[in-house]
Amino acid sequence: MKFFLSILFLAGLSGYLYPQSIYTLNDDKIFIDSLETIITQTKSDSIKCFNLFKLSDLFRRNKNRELSEACLKRANAIAPRLQFLLDLSAYYNAAEYLKTGDFEGYEKQLIMANKKLEKYKTKPVYSLRGFILKNLSVLQQMKNNEKESTRILIQEAIPIAKMGDDFEVLSSIYTSLGIVFMNNDDRAKAQDYLKIAINYAEKPGTQSYRLLETRLHAYICYAENATQLNKTADAQNSLDKAFHVLKNYPESNLNAIFYHAQGLLYFGLADFEKAIISYDRGIKNAKLHQDLTILQNMEFIKSQSLSNLGRYAEARDLVLNIVEKSGQNIQDRQKFYRIIIRYSEKMNDLKTSYAYSKKYMGLTDSLYKTNTKKEITELEAKYNAAEKEKKIAQLEVQNQNAILASEKSKLNYKLFGLFAVLLLLIVLSLWKNASSQKNIAIEREKNYAQTLKNLRSQKELEVLQASISGEEEERKRIARDLHDGIGSRLSALKMRLVNKETLHPEERAQEARAVENLLNISISELRQVAYNLIPETLLKLGLEHALRDLCHTLQTETVSITFQASEITKTMQETNQIAIFRIIQELINNALKHSECSEIILDCSQNESLFLITVEDNGIGFNKEELESFSGLGFRNVKNRINLLNGKLEIETAANKGTVFNIELSV
């Protein structure tokens, strides 16, 4: 479950979609030597130019910018001699836009190259166009236009690449298609396309300098996707295939995504120690190749592994390191701040938690301002565009000859009338919408008030029913006390009185004493029953004396009860005094029955209409969650009486650390 949540979080970070980069094994010397030999030995300008373009692309992939530009310059000098080479140059020159980060220019150049090459119906051109269309799809994906990216791959790139019969290009396209569905969390469909990509990559065919990288990329993507589908065996098998090749290329940038996928697999298996080892290896490789996207991705998932191992300080340091780097948008930075706050709370580092909470709130305001500014800019751009169009229209109208002057005037009147009608319709629509919203708001307010009223009535009914149930139980208890105690003794007394006449004179004195003892016990029990109904001291002397008398009465040899009172008035309503007395009586009785305590402290104080009660014992405590589901009548009556007095109840308890009841009542 932790793995699933962490992957969901990653999917929520806009900058952390699975990347589509240039991957190389840095093993192109054979191909470079072969191309250089062809270029040196051929006498054909077209062959020389074509291979110079390929060699330039190869050097660019290996980040040898100087040699790449030199080959491109030589090829561009030959290309104008033949139309095909000139059209072909449009593609190879497109990469120049990437040096300055001009993705818009790069996209336009690729579209132009694809258009120019449409007229050549050969397999090599079909393969190249398939590759061009794949790159156009990636650019759409970078714009978050997943729908258009998928359309280009399925409707254009795949059919054209199949006409070229190039397994390597087809594998690359299907891998890109799989990545699109991975980024949209459609893992099952992604797995289908990645299987096709692997099948194409493993087919025998013409070797090229991209084939092995394409195959490894498909293996790694398949493994990561299989991991997230919980198909760990498939994932491990695919990673083993990749590792069999990559172990011979320890510095290839493919190692970064390999260890990323391997780390995810260990993460899914909850083997966080191994996951951390994989991430460390991947991070080292990503730093070597300055691949910031995959680097920050692995640093973040490593922090999740550290967190699951309870190593919150290390996990937080990694996230802080990510945040300190530039590149995140406001939404991603907010999410990172939330993680830092959570880790700080786990470490009880309230200072850091508070500091990043302030930063989080600041970003919220900043995000609002940014969105507002963007909306204003868009509106201003639309307005300016409308104004420009209006001026152009006016200039065109002014250039009309005199014969059309009257028609122009009529047209302007019509346009003005149409604008006025449109404006009126907009105003009416806004007014109608405002009225509708107002009516909806009024209706919602009524519904809310009715709901609140129903809830209040329901609560009052529940309290009343609980009170009635309490009274019925009290009546039953009194009946049992009278019947089992006083009633039994009175019956025994009756029997002794009836049999008194049959006794000898010397036995009558002894029987009289027994009768007197039964009467005294019955009177005492009768007084106790009356005290339980309404204590006499409560009615005569007030609440404070009644509570003091209660504590004295309930105190035993093993349990001491201490009573403290402050400013309890005698003018309090009698019903409130009885309710408070019953609350305290029930809490003390519960402590005596269940807490196994040796000391109980009762503290009562009054401040005008606020009455405070604290009942504390040094007993064994209890589980508060169990108390919430406890259905005992006594404690329910306590809560009902507190609710009737608009009170609050707080309970502090822990195993073997006693219990404290804090109650606030409005009297």
N, C-alpha and C positions, 0 to 999 in steps of 0.2 A: 504493500500500500504506500509506504514512504517513497518507493521508486516511482510509482505511478504519479503521486502528487508532485514530485520534483520535476518529472518530465512535463507535466501539465504547466508547471510554472515556467519552464524554459519555453514552451510553445507560446506563452503569453508575452515574452520579451520580443519586441519588434525587431531588434537587431540580431536575434539569435536563431534565425531560420537556417536550415542546413545549407551551408555554402556551396556554390558551384564555382570552383577556382581552377587555375591551371596547375595540374599535378605532373611531376616529372621524376624519373628515377636518376636523372643526371647521368644517363648511360647511353648517350647519343653519338659517341665518337665514331662508331662504325658507320652510321648513317651520314655523319658530317664528312668523313673521309670519302665515302662513296659519292656524295654529291659534288665535293670539290674535284674529284677525279673526272667526273663527267663534264663539269664546267671547264676544266683545263684542257681536256682532250677533244671536245666537240668543236666542229667548225660551224655548226648551225646556230644562228643567233636566237632562234625561237627556243631551241632546247636549252641553250645557255641561260636565256632570260627566265624560262620557267623554273629551272633548277636554282637559279639565284634567288627567286622569290621563296622557294621552299627552304633554302638554306637560311635566308633572313628570318623566316618564321621559326626555324629550329633554334637559331641563336637567341631569338627573343624569348622563347620558352625556357632556355637555360640562363636567362638574365645576363646575357653577354650583349649589352646594348650597343657597344661600339661596333662590333663585327656585324650585328644585325643591321644597323643603319648603313654600313658600308656596302653590304650585299644588296640592300634595297635600293640604294643610290645607283649602283651598276645596272640593276634590273630595270629601273625606271628610265635609264638612258637608252636602253634597247627597245623597250615596250612600244613606243610610238611607231616603230617600223612595221608592226603587224596589228591589225584590229583586235584579234583575239587576245593578244598579250596586253593591249591597252585596256580592254575590258576586264581582264584578269587582275590588272594592277589595282583596280578599284577596291578589291577585297584586301590585298596585302598591304595597301596604304592606309586602310581603315584603322589599323592598330596604332598609328601615330596619334590619334585622338585620345587614346587611353593614357598616354604619357602625361597629359595635362588634366586628366579626369573629366574630359568632355564626353560624357556618355551620350548626350543628345547628338553631337556630331558623329560619334561612332555609329550610332543607330542609323542615321541618315545615309552614311557611307555604305553600310551593309545592305540597306534597302536598295540603293542605287546599284551596288555590285550584283545583287541577285537579279535585278531587272535586266542588266546588261548581259548576264550570262544565260538568260532564258532561251536565246535563239540557238544555243549550241547543244545539240542532242547527242552527247557522248557520255559514257559512264563516268569518267573522271570528273566532268563538270557536274553531273547529277550528284556525285558524292560531295563535291565541294559546296554545292548549293544546299545540300542537306545539312552540312556543318554550319553554313552561314545562317540558315533558318533556326538551327538550334541556339546559336548565339543571340539571335533576335528574341527568341523565347526567353532566354535568361534575362535579357534587358527588361522585358515586360514583367518578369518575376520581381526584379529589383524595384519596379514601380508599384509592386503589390497588385498588379493586374493579372491575377492567377488565371482568370477565365481566358484572356487573350493569349497568355503564355501556353496554356493547354491546347487551345485551338490551333496555334501555329505548329506545335509539335505533331498533333494527331492528323490535321487536315492537310498540312503542307510538307513538313520536314520528313515524316515517315514515308509517304508515297514517293517523294522525289529520291530519298536515299535508297529505297528499294529498287528503283530504276537504275541506280548506280551500282547495285549489287555489292556494296561495300559493308562487310560485316562490322568493321571497326566503327564506322560512322553510325550504323544502326544501333550498335551497342551503346554508344555515347548518347544518342537521342533517347533511347528507352531508359537509360539511367537518369537523364534529365527529367523525363516524364515521371519516373518513380519518385524523384526528389520533390517534384511539384506536389504530388499526392501525399508525400511524407509531411511536407510543410503545412498541408491542409488537414493533417491528422486522419487521412483516409488510408490507414495502414494496410488493409487487406488488398486494396487496389494497387497500392504502391508495390506490394510484394509480388503481384502478378507481373507488373512491368519490369521489375528488377530481375525476375527469373528470365524473362525474355532477353534482357540485356546481357545476362551471364551466358545464355545459350549462344547468342551471336558472338560474344567475345571469345568463347571457347572453340568456335568452329575454325577448322584449318582454312587458311587463306593467305593472301599476300601480306608479308610482314611490312610494318611501317614503324616510324619512330614514336607513334602514339598508341600502338596496339596493347602493349603490356600495361601501360598506365591506365588505359581504358578498362581493361579486364580487372585490375586491382581495385579501381574506383568502384566498379560494379559489385565486387565481392564485399567491400567494406560497407557500402550503402545497404546492401542486402542484409549483412550481419546486424547493423544498427536497427533496421526496421524489424527484423525477426525478433530481436531482443524485446522491442516494445510490443510485439505480439505474443510475448511469453513463449516463443519457440526457441528456447535456449540451445537445443541440440543443433538446429539449423544454423543459428548464429555462430556457434563455436566452430562448426564445420567450415563455414565460409571464411571465418577469421583464420583458421588453420591454413586454408588455401592461400590467403593473402600473405600470411607470415612466412610460408615456405619460400616465397619470392623476396619479400621485403627484408628478410634477415641478411641478405647479401647487399642491401642498399640502406645502411643505417642512417644516412644523412638525407635521404629523399624526403620531401615534404609530405609524401603519402603516409609516412609514419605518424604524423600528427593526427590525421583522421583515423588511422588504424588504432592508435592507443585510445583515442576518443571513443570509438565503438567498443573496444575491449573493456574500457572502464565502465561503460554503460552496462555491459553484460555482467560484470562482477557486481555492479551496483544492484542490478535486478535480482541477482542471487544472494543479496545481502552480505556479500563478502567485501566489506568496505575497505579492509586493509589492502587487499589486492587491487581494488578499484583505485585507491590513492596511488599505488605504485605505477599503475598504467597512466594515470593522469600526469604524474610527475614526468614520466618519459615523454608523453605527448607535449606537455608544456615546454620541456627542454627543446624539442624539435620545432615547435611553433615559434619560440623565441629566436631560434637559429634562422628561420626563414621569415621572421617578422610578420607572421600571419596573425594579426591582432584579433580577428573574429573568432577563430578556433581557439586561440590562446585564452581569451576571456571566457569563452564557453566552458573550457575544461577547468579553468580556475574556479568558476562558479559551481560546477558539479562536484569538484573536489571538496569545496566548502560544505556541500550537502553530505558527503561521505564523512567528513570530519565531525559534522554536527550529529550524525547518527551514532558516532562513537563517543559522543559527549565531549569532544575537544572543541568547545565553543570559541575559545580564544583564537585558535588557529583558523577556524572557519571564518570568524569575523574579520581577522586580518586579511584573508584572501578577498573578501567582498569589499573591504575598505580599499584594497589595492586596485580592484576593478573600478571603483567609483572615482578614485583619484585620477584615473586615465580619462582622456577626452573621448568623445565618440558616442556616448549614450544620449538618447533623447530624454525629454523630461519625464515621460511615462516610465521608461526603464529605470531612470535614476530614482524615481519615487519607489519602485518595487525593491530596488537594492536598499534604500533607506529603511524600508519596512523590515527587511531581513536583518539589517544591522541592529535595529531596535529590538527585534526578537532575541537575537543572540546576546545582546547586552543584558536583557532582562534575565535570560538563563544564567548569566554570570553575576547577577545582582549588581551590575555596573549601571546604577541609575543615572549617574552623571552623563555618560555617553548616550544612554537611551533618551534622556531629556534633550541633549544637544541635537541628536539626529531627528527627534520628533519636531523640533523647531525648524530644522532644514526641510523636513517633509512638508510641513505646513507652508513654508515659504515657496516650495516648488508648486504646491497646489495653486497659490495665488499667481505665480509666474505663468503656469500653464493656462490659467483663465485669461490672463492678459495677452498671452501669445495668441490664443484662439481668437480673442476679440480683435486684436490687431490684424490677424490674418483675414477675418471676415470683413473688417473695414477696408483693407487693401483690395480685396476682391470686389467689393462694392464700388470702390473708387475706380478700379480698372474697368469694370463694366460701364460705369458712368462715362469715363473718358472715351471708351470705345464708342459708346452711343453718341457722344458729342462729336467725335471725329466723323462718324458716319453721317451725322446730321449736317455738318459743315460741307462734306463732299457732295451730299445731295443738293444743298443750297447752291454750291458752285456750278453744279451741272445744270440746275434750273436757270441760273443767271446766264449761262451760255446758250440757252435756247433763243431762237430768233423771235422777233416781235410778234410773229403770227401766233406763236404758242403762249403768249403772255397771259391771255385771258384763261386758257386752259390751266396754266400754272396756278393762277389765282384760285380757280375753282378747286384744283387738286389740294392746295394748301388749306382751303376752307374745309374740304372733306376730311383731310388728315387731322385738322384741329378738332372738327366735330367728333371724329372717331376717337381721338385722344381723350376728349372730354367725356365721351360715353364710357370709354375704358376706365378712366379715372373715377367716374361715378360708380361704375360696377365694382371697382376695387374698394371704394369707400363703403358701398352698401355691403359688400362681402365681409369687410373688416368689422363693420357695425353688427352685422348678423352674427358673425363669429364671436364677437365680444359679448353680445346678448346671450348667445348659447352657452358660452363659458360661464357667464354670470349665473344663469339658471342652473347649470350643472353644479356650480359651487354652492348655491343655496340649497339644492337638493342633497348634496353631500353633507352639508352642515346639519340639515334636518335628520338625515339618516344617522349621522354620528351622535346627535343629541338623543335620538330614540334608542340607539344601541346602548349608549351610556345609561339611560334611564332604565332599560331592561336589565342591564347588568347589575345596577344598583338595587333594583327590586329583587332580582334573583339572589343577590348577596344577603339582603335583609331577610328574605324568606329562609335562606339556609341558616342564618344566625338564629332566627326565631324557632325553626325546627329543632336546632341543636339545643336551644334553651329549654324547649318543651321536653325533649328527650332527657335532658339533665334533671329537670324537675321530676319526671316520671321515675327515673332511677333513684332520686333522693327519697321519693315517697316509698318506693319498694324497700330501700335500706331502712327507713324509719319503721316501716311495717315489720321487717325482720327483727329489728332491735326490740320493738314492743312485744312481738309475739314470742321470739325465742328467749328473750331476757326477762323483762318485767312480767309478761304473760305467764311464763313457766313458774316464776317465783310466786306470783299471786295464786296460781292453781295449787302449788305446794302449800302455801299459807292457808288456803281454804280447807285442804285436806287435814292439816294439823288442827285447825279450829274445830272441824267436825268431830275429830277423834279425841278432842280434849276431855269431853265428859266421861270417857271410858277409862281415863288414866287415874292412877292412884294419886293422892294428894302430894306425895313427895316427888312424883314425876311431873306434876303440873308446873312447878317452878322452873324446872329444867326446860320444859316445852315452851314456857312463856319467853324464856331467854332466846330460844331458837326462833320463835315467831318474831321477836323484836329484831333479831339479826337479819332475818329475811326482809322485814320492812325497811330497815336501814339500807340494805343493798338495793332494794327496788327503788327507794327514793333517790339514791345516788345515781342509778342508771337512768331514771327518769330525768334527773337534772342534766345528765350528760347528753341525752337525746335532745332536750330543750336547748342545751348549749350549742349542739351541732346545727340546730335549726337557725337560731339567732343568738349569739353569745349575749348573756345578760350584761356583761361589762361594756359591750359595744353600745348597747342601747342607753346605759346609764352614764358611763364615763367617757365614751368616745372611742375612736379607732385606735389611738396610740395605746391606751390602757388594754384594749382587747387584744392587740397584737402582742403586747408584753406578757399578758396572761396566757395567750396561746403558746408562746415560746417556752414559758415556764412549765406549762402542762405537758407539752410534747417532749421536753428534755428527758433523757434517760441517763442511766449510769454510764453508758458507753458513748453517748453522743451529747456534746454540749451545744447549746443554741445561744448565740449572742445576738441581742437586739439593740439597734441604734436608730434613733429617730431625730428628726430636725424639722421644727416649725410646722408640725402637722396641726392644722386648724380643726376646731370642734364644730365649725359652722358648715362643714361639707354636707352635701345631701346624704340622707341616710342610705338611699339605694346605692350611691357611689361607695360609701364606707363598707357596705355589705359585700359589694362586688370585689373591692380591694382585699377585704378580709378573706374571701373565698379563694381568690387567686393565690395569696400567700399561703393559706392553709393547704391548698392542693400541692404547691411546689415543695413545701417542707415535708409533707407526707410522702411525696414521691422520693425525696432525697433519703428519708428514713427507710423506705422500703427497698430501694434499688441501688443506692450509690455506695453502700458499705463505708460510709464516711464516719469520722470521729468528731467532726466539728462542722457546724452550720452557722453562717453569719447572715443576718437579715438587716438591711439598711434601707430606711424609708425617709424621704425628705419631700417637702412641698415648697414650691415657689409660685405663689398666686394660684393660677389654674393648672400648673404643671406638677404632676405627682410622679416621683421617681422611686423605683423599687429595684433593689439588688439582692438576689438570693444566691449565696456562694457556699459550696461545700468542697471538701478535700477528698472526695470519693474517687471511684474508678472511672468516671466519665462515661461517654457513650458515643455512638456514631450518629452525627446529625442527619445523614441521609436516611438512616433507618427511622429517625424521628419524624421525617416528612411523610413517610408512608404508614406511621403508627396510627392506629384507629381507636386507641383507648379513649374512653369517654371523659376521664378526668382531665387529660391534657387538652382535649377538644374544648371542654368547658372553659379552661383557662384562656385559650385563644379567642373563644367567642366573647368572653367578658372583656378581654383587651380590645377587641374590635368594637364592642358596644361603647367603650369609652374613648374611641378614636385613638387608640394607643399603638405603640410599636414594641416589638419583642426582638431582642438580639440574644443569641446563645453562643457562649464561648466554652468549648470543651475539647478535651483530648484524652487519649487513653492514659489512665493512672495519674492524670493531672487535674482532676476535679472538674467542676462545672460552675459556670456563672450565668445567671439569668439577669439581663438588664431590661427593665420595662419602663416606658414612658407613657403616662396616661393624662388625658385631658379631663379635669374635674371641675 
